[in-house]
Amino acid sequence: MISVERLHAIAHWAKGLDPQEIERACRGTTEKCYTAGSYITHRGDRLDAWMGVVSGLVKIGAITSAGKAVTLAGMPPGMWFGEGTLLKSEGRMYDISVLRDTRLALMNRATFMWLFENSVGFNRFLVNQFNERLGQFIALVEYGRSLDSTARIARSIAWLFNPILNPQAGTFIAITQEELGLLAGLSRQATNRALKTLEDERLIRLVPDGINVLNLQGLAQFENE
């Protein structure tokens, strides 16, 4: 169980809940830490919890039948995910791992389903979440087929700052070039070249501990030359 103050600090969707719903959400939510490189769950596993990233960086991916690792999304602090699996009550369709030491908020399925069945505010949030996530994965198919490495890095950064999925993102993220390359499916060298290009285009500013975004729309719309 977490406190009301803690819930508001780590869950932007909590502002849409009434006092009874907030109390129920707090009683059904705990926090857990994972070390860098560890798996939260593998494809096919059951983990009956809705997850929110409190700190760290989560990677959602899969391994193809040919043994190739594919990254589907990166989840920075502020993002919540896994609602579709809970609603369908099935095993995970992807692997979930952490790229750095990470702290997760875990809401049990009973609490999630109670909010789904009783809270108008929570359902409004879920509709927006599903709509934005659908657009994200449609774009993933597009960029995997048509964009070069610089554009892929640009889109990957933009997704980490998605204002619908993570309205508290701000303009800075603590992330290494290696971590960003893992999220975009690129080598560290290719990622380095792409980041320098984006910095030259004045879309980002590279700082020792991460990236400052100067033009989010420009990153989201960056195309191959």
Phi, psi and omega in degrees: 000141177241167181277163176300318180298320180293319179300315180295329181287328187250353185227102182295335181287346183295336181294343179269004183259151174274172184304320179295319181292322178296316180299318179294318179298319180296317182294333183260012184237134175231175177235148181215145180256145178230141180275154182306134178090352182274160178262137172278315177200154177256162178304132181094343180287155172261128172220095187279066179210144171271136191243139174231138181275114178275314176208159180099207183206126183251142175243131174253126184204187181205164175247125181287170179297337178273000178089010181272133177278131181236127176270130180260324181193157172246143182238105177274176178305136180107339182269143176242144185206166177097009183293326180297318180296320179294318181295327180272350180051060182223175176290161180294140181266008184204167174271144175236120180228169179243137182270343176213171177307128190225143174244126181247147166264134183236114175262125183292157187298323181299318179291316179302314182292325177297315178296319179300322184274343188236341188252117176295317181298320180293320179293325176298318177298315182298320179300313178297321179297311180298318182296316181291321180294322178299315178298324179297315184282333171295317177296326178300318177297317181297311187288332177293336183261335192233346186259147176279181187297321181295316179293324178294319177294319179301313180293322180298318178295315181302320181296327179294340181250019182306119186289343177275312182284334183214072185295347180261015187294326184074214181235004181232143172224134175277107182206143178268163177297324178297316179297317179296321177298321178296321180290326182268352182074036183233158176290163179297324180294314179295322178296317179300314179297318181296318181296321178295322177297315180294327176290320177298328178279001179060036175265332179221167170231124178277131177234164187305327185249013179165212185226133169260128179270125179261332183214090183294318180296321178297322177294315183295334183252006183298131182239166174299146174287000000 
